[in-house]
């Protein structure tokens, strides 16, 4: 069995109910809460100001933008399609 280069670690966090509800509203069924939270933490630790987009890759921009629209909205479908194209 091959080991991951950067293994994951399970943690437990507590969120306000309203924060959790907003997170659930913006994530589609296919999107990972863990990935969203991991990305948010990495951006905060890097000191990336979310208003300064010059540090974001195209995939980062699309991923961040995907949380702005309700899941399965036309905008969300377009963004998910573009993310799939970038992943190839």
C-alpha positions, 0 to 999 in steps of 0.5 A: 500500500502506498502512503500519501505524501501529505497524509490527512489527520482527523480532527473535530471542530465546533462551528456556530449553527448559522455558520454550518448552515451557510456552509451546507447551503453553498456546498454541493453534494459532491463538494467536501466540507473538509476540503473547503475548511482545509483551503480556508485554513491554508489561505489564512495561514498563508496570509492571503487576503481574500480581496487580493486575487492576484495570489490565486490560481485559476482553480483557486479562483473557481473554487472560491467562486463556487461557494458564492452561488447556491448549489446546482444553480446555473452559475454553480454548474458552469463553475463545476464544469470549468473546474473539471476542465482544469483538473484534466 
